[in-house]
């Protein structure tokens, strides 16, 4: 008899739920499109690359400067990769829905697990947000109109940024530093990730997984917060989004869930390649808050 590892999943079934790269046959094509789109963004938009926001090696961000009169709203993006892979360099394509519409876009680098633990990773993302707010004037940004989004692990980071008590982080920062956010195919419950093959590299223990599972946190931010998942991602990633939006919504946050019909883990975020896509439009709308 095969025993369950998490809920009704045995080890093989759970590993499949969290094997995004292996689950979808067009993964390589999706990633190639991201690289191509990022190269196009760097060649098309006025950008400042590898701007340092702190002393650590990975304390870097890329700024894609908006067209039009300043100060411009700012949208900050956190990439995915299970907190252990990828860099900002191949995510410049996320500027495409924003820059031509007058929204400066910032793509953040952060240190990867297992070289650091989750508390350090989240701290450096907070440091990036602090830098963006403090230095908005230097790149023509409006510090009073900062929104964020992230994909997969970046969706988790997005929720953690919405959980941050910014005046405690720095007494110069406003409580509402982030005006709105969008988690795209995000992770909110780290326990099944810990129990999957992904943990061979992540090395989460039970306490770390529990401490950073946003699903069980009390929301600190009123929202709006949009949670997006693909309708063919698989039950676990749909659950990761729907349960977080339900939980935070029941606790008073303006949290909305959107399951994108016919999209999977990579075709969700690749909607950012098209400035006219529904996702691009809905996240742009958040910048009007």
C-alpha atoms as an extended CHARMM CRD file, in Angstrom:
* protein
*
       289  EXT
         1         1  UNK       CA              0.0000000000        0.0000000000        0.0000000000  PROA      1               0.0000000000
         2         2  UNK       CA              1.3520000000        3.4370000000       -0.9830000000  PROA      2               0.0000000000
         3         3  UNK       CA              1.2390000000        5.8500000000        1.9310000000  PROA      3               0.0000000000
         4         4  UNK       CA              0.1920000000        9.4990000000        1.7330000000  PROA      4               0.0000000000
         5         5  UNK       CA              2.8880000000       12.1290000000        2.2370000000  PROA      5               0.0000000000
         6         6  UNK       CA              0.7190000000       15.2540000000        2.1580000000  PROA      6               0.0000000000
         7         7  UNK       CA             -3.0720000000       15.2450000000        2.1930000000  PROA      7               0.0000000000
         8         8  UNK       CA             -4.0210000000       12.5380000000       -0.3280000000  PROA      8               0.0000000000
         9         9  UNK       CA             -0.7580000000       12.6910000000       -2.2710000000  PROA      9               0.0000000000
        10        10  UNK       CA              1.8240000000        9.9250000000       -2.1790000000  PROA      10              0.0000000000
        11        11  UNK       CA              5.4410000000       10.9100000000       -2.8460000000  PROA      11              0.0000000000
        12        12  UNK       CA              5.2640000000       10.4740000000       -6.6190000000  PROA      12              0.0000000000
        13        13  UNK       CA              2.0440000000       12.4490000000       -6.9440000000  PROA      13              0.0000000000
        14        14  UNK       CA              3.2720000000       15.2530000000       -4.6750000000  PROA      14              0.0000000000
        15        15  UNK       CA              6.5510000000       15.5300000000       -6.5770000000  PROA      15              0.0000000000
        16        16  UNK       CA              4.5940000000       15.8740000000       -9.8250000000  PROA      16              0.0000000000
        17        17  UNK       CA              2.5200000000       18.7180000000       -8.3690000000  PROA      17              0.0000000000
        18        18  UNK       CA              5.7060000000       20.6850000000       -7.6010000000  PROA      18              0.0000000000
        19        19  UNK       CA              7.6480000000       19.7840000000      -10.7490000000  PROA      19              0.0000000000
        20        20  UNK       CA              6.6080000000       22.7720000000      -12.8460000000  PROA      20              0.0000000000
        21        21  UNK       CA              9.4480000000       22.5340000000      -15.3360000000  PROA      21              0.0000000000
        22        22  UNK       CA              8.8150000000       18.8410000000      -15.9700000000  PROA      22              0.0000000000
        23        23  UNK       CA              5.0340000000       18.9610000000      -15.9390000000  PROA      23              0.0000000000
        24        24  UNK       CA              4.3990000000       21.0340000000      -19.0620000000  PROA      24              0.0000000000
        25        25  UNK       CA              5.7290000000       20.0740000000      -22.5100000000  PROA      25              0.0000000000
        26        26  UNK       CA              6.2000000000       23.6800000000      -23.6540000000  PROA      26              0.0000000000
        27        27  UNK       CA              8.2900000000       24.7950000000      -20.6580000000  PROA      27              0.0000000000
        28        28  UNK       CA             11.4450000000       25.2690000000      -22.7400000000  PROA      28              0.0000000000
        29        29  UNK       CA              9.5480000000       27.3560000000      -25.2900000000  PROA      29              0.0000000000
        30        30  UNK       CA              8.0550000000       29.5000000000      -22.5180000000  PROA      30              0.0000000000
        31        31  UNK       CA             11.4690000000       30.1300000000      -20.9720000000  PROA      31              0.0000000000
        32        32  UNK       CA             12.9910000000       30.9440000000      -24.3590000000  PROA      32              0.0000000000
        33        33  UNK       CA             10.2370000000       33.4860000000      -24.9570000000  PROA      33              0.0000000000
        34        34  UNK       CA             11.0680000000       35.1060000000      -21.6310000000  PROA      34              0.0000000000
        35        35  UNK       CA             14.7420000000       35.4440000000      -22.5780000000  PROA      35              0.0000000000
        36        36  UNK       CA             13.8640000000       36.8720000000      -25.9850000000  PROA      36              0.0000000000
        37        37  UNK       CA             11.3670000000       39.2800000000      -24.4550000000  PROA      37              0.0000000000
        38        38  UNK       CA             13.9090000000       40.4060000000      -21.8800000000  PROA      38              0.0000000000
        39        39  UNK       CA             16.5110000000       41.0890000000      -24.5540000000  PROA      39              0.0000000000
        40        40  UNK       CA             13.9220000000       43.1150000000      -26.4530000000  PROA      40              0.0000000000
        41        41  UNK       CA             13.0660000000       45.1280000000      -23.3360000000  PROA      41              0.0000000000
        42        42  UNK       CA             16.7120000000       45.9430000000      -22.6990000000  PROA      42              0.0000000000
        43        43  UNK       CA             17.1920000000       47.0220000000      -26.2990000000  PROA      43              0.0000000000
        44        44  UNK       CA             13.9350000000       48.9700000000      -26.5440000000  PROA      44              0.0000000000
        45        45  UNK       CA             13.5060000000       50.7210000000      -23.2090000000  PROA      45              0.0000000000
        46        46  UNK       CA             15.7130000000       53.2240000000      -21.4450000000  PROA      46              0.0000000000
        47        47  UNK       CA             17.0740000000       51.1490000000      -18.5870000000  PROA      47              0.0000000000
        48        48  UNK       CA             19.5510000000       51.2610000000      -15.7400000000  PROA      48              0.0000000000
        49        49  UNK       CA             20.9640000000       47.8000000000      -15.0900000000  PROA      49              0.0000000000
        50        50  UNK       CA             22.6720000000       46.3140000000      -12.0420000000  PROA      50              0.0000000000
        51        51  UNK       CA             21.9030000000       49.2220000000       -9.7520000000  PROA      51              0.0000000000
        52        52  UNK       CA             23.2280000000       48.4370000000       -6.2910000000  PROA      52              0.0000000000
        53        53  UNK       CA             20.8050000000       48.7340000000       -3.3670000000  PROA      53              0.0000000000
        54        54  UNK       CA             22.9900000000       47.2250000000       -0.6470000000  PROA      54              0.0000000000
        55        55  UNK       CA             26.3830000000       45.7020000000        0.1930000000  PROA      55              0.0000000000
        56        56  UNK       CA             25.6840000000       42.0440000000       -0.6260000000  PROA      56              0.0000000000
        57        57  UNK       CA             26.7240000000       40.5160000000       -3.9550000000  PROA      57              0.0000000000
        58        58  UNK       CA             23.1190000000       40.0210000000       -5.0480000000  PROA      58              0.0000000000
        59        59  UNK       CA             21.8780000000       43.4300000000       -3.8820000000  PROA      59              0.0000000000
        60        60  UNK       CA             21.1520000000       44.5190000000       -7.4500000000  PROA      60              0.0000000000
        61        61  UNK       CA             18.1260000000       45.6620000000       -9.4160000000  PROA      61              0.0000000000
        62        62  UNK       CA             17.2710000000       46.7210000000      -12.9400000000  PROA      62              0.0000000000
        63        63  UNK       CA             15.1910000000       49.8210000000      -13.6150000000  PROA      63              0.0000000000
        64        64  UNK       CA             13.2040000000       50.1760000000      -16.8450000000  PROA      64              0.0000000000
        65        65  UNK       CA             12.3350000000       53.8430000000      -17.1220000000  PROA      65              0.0000000000
        66        66  UNK       CA              8.8250000000       54.8520000000      -18.0890000000  PROA      66              0.0000000000
        67        67  UNK       CA              7.9720000000       56.9720000000      -21.0340000000  PROA      67              0.0000000000
        68        68  UNK       CA              6.1820000000       60.2410000000      -20.4050000000  PROA      68              0.0000000000
        69        69  UNK       CA              6.2940000000       62.9270000000      -17.7600000000  PROA      69              0.0000000000
        70        70  UNK       CA              7.7390000000       62.1910000000      -14.3220000000  PROA      70              0.0000000000
        71        71  UNK       CA              7.1830000000       61.2970000000      -11.5660000000  PROA      71              0.0000000000
        72        72  UNK       CA              5.9340000000       57.9390000000      -12.7740000000  PROA      72              0.0000000000
        73        73  UNK       CA              4.2230000000       55.1560000000      -10.8410000000  PROA      73              0.0000000000
        74        74  UNK       CA              6.6220000000       52.3230000000       -9.9500000000  PROA      74              0.0000000000
        75        75  UNK       CA              6.0010000000       48.6060000000      -10.3710000000  PROA      75              0.0000000000
        76        76  UNK       CA              8.4220000000       46.2090000000       -8.6630000000  PROA      76              0.0000000000
        77        77  UNK       CA              8.7300000000       42.5700000000       -9.7870000000  PROA      77              0.0000000000
        78        78  UNK       CA             10.1650000000       39.4990000000       -8.0130000000  PROA      78              0.0000000000
        79        79  UNK       CA             11.1120000000       36.4960000000      -10.1600000000  PROA      79              0.0000000000
        80        80  UNK       CA             10.3750000000       32.8510000000       -9.4500000000  PROA      80              0.0000000000
        81        81  UNK       CA             12.4740000000       29.6980000000       -9.3140000000  PROA      81              0.0000000000
        82        82  UNK       CA             11.5450000000       28.0750000000       -5.9740000000  PROA      82              0.0000000000
        83        83  UNK       CA             13.7620000000       30.6310000000       -4.1790000000  PROA      83              0.0000000000
        84        84  UNK       CA             16.7820000000       28.6310000000       -5.4450000000  PROA      84              0.0000000000
        85        85  UNK       CA             17.1970000000       29.4140000000       -9.1380000000  PROA      85              0.0000000000
        86        86  UNK       CA             16.9490000000       32.1190000000      -11.8180000000  PROA      86              0.0000000000
        87        87  UNK       CA             18.1350000000       35.7170000000      -11.7870000000  PROA      87              0.0000000000
        88        88  UNK       CA             16.6040000000       39.0600000000      -12.6590000000  PROA      88              0.0000000000
        89        89  UNK       CA             18.4550000000       39.1130000000      -15.9930000000  PROA      89              0.0000000000
        90        90  UNK       CA             15.8810000000       37.0110000000      -17.8400000000  PROA      90              0.0000000000
        91        91  UNK       CA             12.8540000000       38.8580000000      -16.4770000000  PROA      91              0.0000000000
        92        92  UNK       CA             13.1840000000       42.2340000000      -18.1360000000  PROA      92              0.0000000000
        93        93  UNK       CA             10.1830000000       41.2360000000      -20.2660000000  PROA      93              0.0000000000
        94        94  UNK       CA              7.9250000000       42.1060000000      -17.3350000000  PROA      94              0.0000000000
        95        95  UNK       CA              8.5240000000       45.7790000000      -18.1630000000  PROA      95              0.0000000000
        96        96  UNK       CA              6.5730000000       45.3990000000      -21.4020000000  PROA      96              0.0000000000
        97        97  UNK       CA              3.0950000000       45.9180000000      -19.9270000000  PROA      97              0.0000000000
        98        98  UNK       CA              4.1800000000       48.9220000000      -17.8940000000  PROA      98              0.0000000000
        99        99  UNK       CA              6.8930000000       51.1110000000      -19.4100000000  PROA      99              0.0000000000
       100       100  UNK       CA              4.9360000000       52.1620000000      -22.5280000000  PROA      100             0.0000000000
       101       101  UNK       CA              2.0350000000       53.0430000000      -20.2310000000  PROA      101             0.0000000000
       102       102  UNK       CA              4.0670000000       55.4360000000      -18.0940000000  PROA      102             0.0000000000
       103       103  UNK       CA              4.9630000000       53.0020000000      -15.2940000000  PROA      103             0.0000000000
       104       104  UNK       CA              8.6180000000       52.5710000000      -14.3600000000  PROA      104             0.0000000000
       105       105  UNK       CA              9.4560000000       48.9140000000      -13.7180000000  PROA      105             0.0000000000
       106       106  UNK       CA             12.0140000000       47.5630000000      -11.2360000000  PROA      106             0.0000000000
       107       107  UNK       CA             13.1770000000       43.9370000000      -11.3910000000  PROA      107             0.0000000000
       108       108  UNK       CA             14.8690000000       42.7800000000       -8.1960000000  PROA      108             0.0000000000
       109       109  UNK       CA             17.7000000000       40.3120000000       -7.6550000000  PROA      109             0.0000000000
       110       110  UNK       CA             17.8190000000       38.3970000000       -4.3630000000  PROA      110             0.0000000000
       111       111  UNK       CA             20.0930000000       35.7600000000       -2.8010000000  PROA      111             0.0000000000
       112       112  UNK       CA             19.1430000000       32.1520000000       -3.3790000000  PROA      112             0.0000000000
       113       113  UNK       CA             18.5570000000       29.2480000000       -1.0300000000  PROA      113             0.0000000000
       114       114  UNK       CA             20.4510000000       27.1910000000        0.1780000000  PROA      114             0.0000000000
       115       115  UNK       CA             23.3080000000       29.7380000000        0.1670000000  PROA      115             0.0000000000
       116       116  UNK       CA             21.0630000000       31.7840000000        2.4920000000  PROA      116             0.0000000000
       117       117  UNK       CA             17.9720000000       30.9390000000        4.4990000000  PROA      117             0.0000000000
       118       118  UNK       CA             14.5120000000       32.3840000000        3.8860000000  PROA      118             0.0000000000
       119       119  UNK       CA             14.8190000000       35.0940000000        6.5390000000  PROA      119             0.0000000000
       120       120  UNK       CA             17.8690000000       36.5250000000        4.7550000000  PROA      120             0.0000000000
       121       121  UNK       CA             16.2110000000       36.2730000000        1.3380000000  PROA      121             0.0000000000
       122       122  UNK       CA             13.1310000000       38.1630000000        2.5310000000  PROA      122             0.0000000000
       123       123  UNK       CA             15.3020000000       40.7420000000        4.2950000000  PROA      123             0.0000000000
       124       124  UNK       CA             17.1270000000       41.5730000000        1.0600000000  PROA      124             0.0000000000
       125       125  UNK       CA             13.8280000000       41.9180000000       -0.8140000000  PROA      125             0.0000000000
       126       126  UNK       CA             12.6940000000       44.3370000000        1.8740000000  PROA      126             0.0000000000
       127       127  UNK       CA             15.9890000000       46.1840000000        1.4980000000  PROA      127             0.0000000000
       128       128  UNK       CA             15.2830000000       46.5300000000       -2.2290000000  PROA      128             0.0000000000
       129       129  UNK       CA             11.8290000000       47.9710000000       -1.5250000000  PROA      129             0.0000000000
       130       130  UNK       CA             13.3580000000       50.3840000000        0.9920000000  PROA      130             0.0000000000
       131       131  UNK       CA             15.8990000000       51.5310000000       -1.6320000000  PROA      131             0.0000000000
       132       132  UNK       CA             13.1880000000       52.0240000000       -4.2530000000  PROA      132             0.0000000000
       133       133  UNK       CA             11.1510000000       54.1950000000       -1.8900000000  PROA      133             0.0000000000
       134       134  UNK       CA             14.1590000000       56.1790000000       -0.6600000000  PROA      134             0.0000000000
       135       135  UNK       CA             15.6090000000       56.7460000000       -4.1430000000  PROA      135             0.0000000000
       136       136  UNK       CA             12.4920000000       57.1120000000       -6.2910000000  PROA      136             0.0000000000
       137       137  UNK       CA             13.3050000000       60.7220000000       -7.1250000000  PROA      137             0.0000000000
       138       138  UNK       CA             16.6550000000       59.7140000000       -8.6240000000  PROA      138             0.0000000000
       139       139  UNK       CA             14.9810000000       57.7760000000      -11.4410000000  PROA      139             0.0000000000
       140       140  UNK       CA             11.8430000000       59.8600000000      -11.8490000000  PROA      140             0.0000000000
       141       141  UNK       CA              9.6050000000       57.5250000000       -9.8610000000  PROA      141             0.0000000000
       142       142  UNK       CA              6.6720000000       58.3630000000       -7.6250000000  PROA      142             0.0000000000
       143       143  UNK       CA              7.3240000000       56.8090000000       -4.2030000000  PROA      143             0.0000000000
       144       144  UNK       CA              3.6690000000       57.2550000000       -3.3300000000  PROA      144             0.0000000000
       145       145  UNK       CA              2.5700000000       54.9510000000       -6.1630000000  PROA      145             0.0000000000
       146       146  UNK       CA              4.4990000000       51.6910000000       -5.6960000000  PROA      146             0.0000000000
       147       147  UNK       CA              2.8650000000       48.3960000000       -6.6580000000  PROA      147             0.0000000000
       148       148  UNK       CA              4.3990000000       44.9240000000       -6.8140000000  PROA      148             0.0000000000
       149       149  UNK       CA              3.9960000000       41.5360000000       -8.4540000000  PROA      149             0.0000000000
       150       150  UNK       CA              5.8710000000       38.2650000000       -8.5500000000  PROA      150             0.0000000000
       151       151  UNK       CA              5.7300000000       34.8190000000      -10.0820000000  PROA      151             0.0000000000
       152       152  UNK       CA              5.8400000000       31.4770000000       -8.2460000000  PROA      152             0.0000000000
       153       153  UNK       CA              8.3840000000       31.9750000000       -5.4300000000  PROA      153             0.0000000000
       154       154  UNK       CA              8.1510000000       35.6510000000       -6.3670000000  PROA      154             0.0000000000
       155       155  UNK       CA              4.4320000000       35.4710000000       -5.6580000000  PROA      155             0.0000000000
       156       156  UNK       CA              5.3220000000       34.3110000000       -2.1570000000  PROA      156             0.0000000000
       157       157  UNK       CA              7.7780000000       37.1950000000       -1.8340000000  PROA      157             0.0000000000
       158       158  UNK       CA              5.0560000000       39.5840000000       -3.0130000000  PROA      158             0.0000000000
       159       159  UNK       CA              2.7890000000       38.3910000000       -0.2070000000  PROA      159             0.0000000000
       160       160  UNK       CA              5.6510000000       38.7370000000        2.2830000000  PROA      160             0.0000000000
       161       161  UNK       CA              6.1850000000       42.3360000000        1.1720000000  PROA      161             0.0000000000
       162       162  UNK       CA              2.4880000000       42.9880000000        1.8030000000  PROA      162             0.0000000000
       163       163  UNK       CA              3.0070000000       41.4480000000        5.2480000000  PROA      163             0.0000000000
       164       164  UNK       CA              5.8590000000       43.7910000000        6.1260000000  PROA      164             0.0000000000
       165       165  UNK       CA              5.4700000000       46.4140000000        8.8380000000  PROA      165             0.0000000000
       166       166  UNK       CA              7.5250000000       49.0090000000        7.0050000000  PROA      166             0.0000000000
       167       167  UNK       CA              7.8740000000       51.5970000000        9.8270000000  PROA      167             0.0000000000
       168       168  UNK       CA              9.3590000000       48.8130000000       11.9820000000  PROA      168             0.0000000000
       169       169  UNK       CA             11.7930000000       47.9350000000        9.2010000000  PROA      169             0.0000000000
       170       170  UNK       CA             12.8110000000       51.6040000000        8.9740000000  PROA      170             0.0000000000
       171       171  UNK       CA             11.1740000000       54.4730000000       10.8230000000  PROA      171             0.0000000000
       172       172  UNK       CA             11.4210000000       56.6060000000        7.6730000000  PROA      172             0.0000000000
       173       173  UNK       CA              9.0780000000       54.3330000000        5.7190000000  PROA      173             0.0000000000
       174       174  UNK       CA              5.2880000000       54.7020000000        5.5060000000  PROA      174             0.0000000000
       175       175  UNK       CA              3.0360000000       51.8590000000        6.5670000000  PROA      175             0.0000000000
       176       176  UNK       CA              1.4430000000       51.7910000000        3.1120000000  PROA      176             0.0000000000
       177       177  UNK       CA              4.7200000000       51.7670000000        1.1600000000  PROA      177             0.0000000000
       178       178  UNK       CA              3.1820000000       49.1610000000       -1.1720000000  PROA      178             0.0000000000
       179       179  UNK       CA             -0.1640000000       50.2410000000       -2.5560000000  PROA      179             0.0000000000
       180       180  UNK       CA             -1.2480000000       46.9460000000       -4.1790000000  PROA      180             0.0000000000
       181       181  UNK       CA              0.1340000000       43.5970000000       -5.2790000000  PROA      181             0.0000000000
       182       182  UNK       CA             -0.3640000000       40.6150000000       -7.5670000000  PROA      182             0.0000000000
       183       183  UNK       CA              0.8280000000       37.0620000000       -6.9130000000  PROA      183             0.0000000000
       184       184  UNK       CA              1.0760000000       35.0400000000      -10.1280000000  PROA      184             0.0000000000
       185       185  UNK       CA              1.1350000000       31.2610000000       -9.6010000000  PROA      185             0.0000000000
       186       186  UNK       CA              2.4370000000       31.9530000000       -6.1190000000  PROA      186             0.0000000000
       187       187  UNK       CA              3.2950000000       29.6780000000       -3.1950000000  PROA      187             0.0000000000
       188       188  UNK       CA              1.6400000000       30.3190000000        0.1660000000  PROA      188             0.0000000000
       189       189  UNK       CA              1.9440000000       26.9520000000        1.9350000000  PROA      189             0.0000000000
       190       190  UNK       CA              5.5630000000       25.8030000000        2.1540000000  PROA      190             0.0000000000
       191       191  UNK       CA              4.9070000000       22.4830000000        3.9010000000  PROA      191             0.0000000000
       192       192  UNK       CA              4.1250000000       20.4480000000        0.7500000000  PROA      192             0.0000000000
       193       193  UNK       CA              7.1680000000       22.0090000000       -0.9340000000  PROA      193             0.0000000000
       194       194  UNK       CA              9.2450000000       20.8280000000        2.0310000000  PROA      194             0.0000000000
       195       195  UNK       CA              7.8600000000       17.3160000000        1.5960000000  PROA      195             0.0000000000
       196       196  UNK       CA              8.5480000000       17.2560000000       -2.1560000000  PROA      196             0.0000000000
       197       197  UNK       CA             11.7460000000       16.5620000000       -4.0660000000  PROA      197             0.0000000000
       198       198  UNK       CA             12.3530000000       20.3230000000       -4.2330000000  PROA      198             0.0000000000
       199       199  UNK       CA             13.5200000000       20.1580000000       -0.6390000000  PROA      199             0.0000000000
       200       200  UNK       CA             16.6390000000       18.2080000000       -1.6570000000  PROA      200             0.0000000000
       201       201  UNK       CA             18.0680000000       21.6400000000       -2.4710000000  PROA      201             0.0000000000
       202       202  UNK       CA             15.8770000000       23.9450000000       -0.4030000000  PROA      202             0.0000000000
       203       203  UNK       CA             16.5420000000       22.1340000000        2.8810000000  PROA      203             0.0000000000
       204       204  UNK       CA             13.5230000000       23.5960000000        4.6530000000  PROA      204             0.0000000000
       205       205  UNK       CA             12.8650000000       22.1890000000        8.0820000000  PROA      205             0.0000000000
       206       206  UNK       CA              9.3460000000       22.0700000000        9.4700000000  PROA      206             0.0000000000
       207       207  UNK       CA              9.7950000000       25.2650000000       11.4920000000  PROA      207             0.0000000000
       208       208  UNK       CA             11.1160000000       27.3380000000        8.5810000000  PROA      208             0.0000000000
       209       209  UNK       CA              8.3370000000       26.1140000000        6.2960000000  PROA      209             0.0000000000
       210       210  UNK       CA              5.7180000000       27.0450000000        8.8890000000  PROA      210             0.0000000000
       211       211  UNK       CA              7.2730000000       30.4200000000        9.7300000000  PROA      211             0.0000000000
       212       212  UNK       CA              7.1460000000       31.6160000000        6.1030000000  PROA      212             0.0000000000
       213       213  UNK       CA              3.8260000000       30.1290000000        4.9930000000  PROA      213             0.0000000000
       214       214  UNK       CA              1.8010000000       33.2380000000        4.2320000000  PROA      214             0.0000000000
       215       215  UNK       CA             -1.3940000000       31.1630000000        4.1310000000  PROA      215             0.0000000000
       216       216  UNK       CA             -1.4250000000       31.1010000000        7.9210000000  PROA      216             0.0000000000
       217       217  UNK       CA             -0.4560000000       34.7290000000        8.5110000000  PROA      217             0.0000000000
       218       218  UNK       CA             -2.7060000000       37.6150000000        9.4580000000  PROA      218             0.0000000000
       219       219  UNK       CA             -2.7410000000       40.1390000000        6.6030000000  PROA      219             0.0000000000
       220       220  UNK       CA             -1.1720000000       43.4820000000        7.5470000000  PROA      220             0.0000000000
       221       221  UNK       CA             -2.2530000000       45.2730000000        4.3730000000  PROA      221             0.0000000000
       222       222  UNK       CA             -5.7860000000       46.2760000000        3.3270000000  PROA      222             0.0000000000
       223       223  UNK       CA             -5.1070000000       45.3880000000       -0.3200000000  PROA      223             0.0000000000
       224       224  UNK       CA             -5.9770000000       45.2560000000       -3.1010000000  PROA      224             0.0000000000
       225       225  UNK       CA             -4.2020000000       41.9530000000       -3.6540000000  PROA      225             0.0000000000
       226       226  UNK       CA             -4.8320000000       39.8830000000       -6.7820000000  PROA      226             0.0000000000
       227       227  UNK       CA             -3.9930000000       36.1790000000       -6.7400000000  PROA      227             0.0000000000
       228       228  UNK       CA             -3.6470000000       34.5470000000      -10.1510000000  PROA      228             0.0000000000
       229       229  UNK       CA             -3.2380000000       30.8740000000      -11.0600000000  PROA      229             0.0000000000
       230       230  UNK       CA             -3.5560000000       28.9270000000      -14.2750000000  PROA      230             0.0000000000
       231       231  UNK       CA             -6.5180000000       26.6420000000      -14.6830000000  PROA      231             0.0000000000
       232       232  UNK       CA             -4.2820000000       23.7850000000      -15.8620000000  PROA      232             0.0000000000
       233       233  UNK       CA             -1.4320000000       24.3220000000      -13.3830000000  PROA      233             0.0000000000
       234       234  UNK       CA             -2.4270000000       21.3650000000      -11.2640000000  PROA      234             0.0000000000
       235       235  UNK       CA             -4.5450000000       21.1600000000       -8.1070000000  PROA      235             0.0000000000
       236       236  UNK       CA             -1.8120000000       22.1510000000       -5.6670000000  PROA      236             0.0000000000
       237       237  UNK       CA             -0.8380000000       25.4380000000       -7.3050000000  PROA      237             0.0000000000
       238       238  UNK       CA             -4.4880000000       26.3350000000       -7.7220000000  PROA      238             0.0000000000
       239       239  UNK       CA             -4.9720000000       25.5760000000       -4.0110000000  PROA      239             0.0000000000
       240       240  UNK       CA             -1.9260000000       27.6490000000       -3.0920000000  PROA      240             0.0000000000
       241       241  UNK       CA             -3.6210000000       30.7000000000       -4.6310000000  PROA      241             0.0000000000
       242       242  UNK       CA             -7.2880000000       30.1250000000       -3.8530000000  PROA      242             0.0000000000
       243       243  UNK       CA             -6.7490000000       29.2920000000       -0.1780000000  PROA      243             0.0000000000
       244       244  UNK       CA             -4.5340000000       32.3440000000        0.3920000000  PROA      244             0.0000000000
       245       245  UNK       CA             -7.0150000000       34.6980000000       -1.2260000000  PROA      245             0.0000000000
       246       246  UNK       CA             -9.8820000000       33.1180000000        0.7160000000  PROA      246             0.0000000000
       247       247  UNK       CA             -8.0000000000       33.2300000000        4.0130000000  PROA      247             0.0000000000
       248       248  UNK       CA             -6.7950000000       36.8030000000        3.6990000000  PROA      248             0.0000000000
       249       249  UNK       CA            -10.1290000000       37.9300000000        2.2970000000  PROA      249             0.0000000000
       250       250  UNK       CA            -11.9270000000       36.4670000000        5.3070000000  PROA      250             0.0000000000
       251       251  UNK       CA             -9.4960000000       38.3750000000        7.5360000000  PROA      251             0.0000000000
       252       252  UNK       CA            -10.4450000000       41.7240000000        6.0160000000  PROA      252             0.0000000000
       253       253  UNK       CA             -8.1070000000       42.1610000000        3.0760000000  PROA      253             0.0000000000
       254       254  UNK       CA             -9.3310000000       43.1970000000       -0.3770000000  PROA      254             0.0000000000
       255       255  UNK       CA             -8.0780000000       39.9340000000       -1.9030000000  PROA      255             0.0000000000
       256       256  UNK       CA             -9.3760000000       38.6060000000       -5.2030000000  PROA      256             0.0000000000
       257       257  UNK       CA             -8.6580000000       35.2900000000       -6.9030000000  PROA      257             0.0000000000
       258       258  UNK       CA             -8.4780000000       34.7800000000      -10.6590000000  PROA      258             0.0000000000
       259       259  UNK       CA             -8.0250000000       31.3390000000      -12.2130000000  PROA      259             0.0000000000
       260       260  UNK       CA             -6.9210000000       31.8790000000      -15.8260000000  PROA      260             0.0000000000
       261       261  UNK       CA             -8.6340000000       29.3410000000      -18.0450000000  PROA      261             0.0000000000
       262       262  UNK       CA             -6.2770000000       27.2750000000      -20.1960000000  PROA      262             0.0000000000
       263       263  UNK       CA             -3.0660000000       28.6790000000      -18.6510000000  PROA      263             0.0000000000
       264       264  UNK       CA             -0.3650000000       26.8270000000      -16.7410000000  PROA      264             0.0000000000
       265       265  UNK       CA              2.5320000000       27.8010000000      -14.4940000000  PROA      265             0.0000000000
       266       266  UNK       CA              4.5560000000       29.4880000000      -17.2270000000  PROA      266             0.0000000000
       267       267  UNK       CA              1.8700000000       30.6890000000      -19.6090000000  PROA      267             0.0000000000
       268       268  UNK       CA              0.4270000000       32.7280000000      -16.7290000000  PROA      268             0.0000000000
       269       269  UNK       CA              3.5210000000       34.8950000000      -16.2560000000  PROA      269             0.0000000000
       270       270  UNK       CA              4.1810000000       34.9580000000      -20.0050000000  PROA      270             0.0000000000
       271       271  UNK       CA              1.0520000000       37.0620000000      -20.3700000000  PROA      271             0.0000000000
       272       272  UNK       CA              3.4070000000       39.9040000000      -19.4220000000  PROA      272             0.0000000000
       273       273  UNK       CA              5.0330000000       39.4780000000      -22.8400000000  PROA      273             0.0000000000
       274       274  UNK       CA              1.8970000000       41.0430000000      -24.3070000000  PROA      274             0.0000000000
       275       275  UNK       CA              1.0190000000       44.4990000000      -23.0160000000  PROA      275             0.0000000000
       276       276  UNK       CA             -2.5600000000       44.0030000000      -24.2230000000  PROA      276             0.0000000000
       277       277  UNK       CA             -3.1540000000       40.7240000000      -22.3510000000  PROA      277             0.0000000000
       278       278  UNK       CA             -5.8010000000       40.5260000000      -19.6490000000  PROA      278             0.0000000000
       279       279  UNK       CA             -3.1750000000       40.0030000000      -16.9400000000  PROA      279             0.0000000000
       280       280  UNK       CA             -1.1190000000       42.9790000000      -18.1020000000  PROA      280             0.0000000000
       281       281  UNK       CA             -4.2020000000       45.1550000000      -18.0990000000  PROA      281             0.0000000000
       282       282  UNK       CA             -5.4190000000       44.0320000000      -14.6740000000  PROA      282             0.0000000000
       283       283  UNK       CA             -2.0470000000       44.5580000000      -13.0070000000  PROA      283             0.0000000000
       284       284  UNK       CA             -1.7110000000       47.9580000000      -14.7060000000  PROA      284             0.0000000000
       285       285  UNK       CA             -5.0690000000       48.8390000000      -13.2120000000  PROA      285             0.0000000000
       286       286  UNK       CA             -3.5810000000       48.2920000000       -9.7480000000  PROA      286             0.0000000000
       287       287  UNK       CA             -1.1920000000       51.1790000000      -10.3700000000  PROA      287             0.0000000000
       288       288  UNK       CA             -4.1660000000       53.5610000000      -10.4100000000  PROA      288             0.0000000000
       289       289  UNK       CA             -4.7980000000       52.9640000000       -6.6780000000  PROA      289             0.0000000000
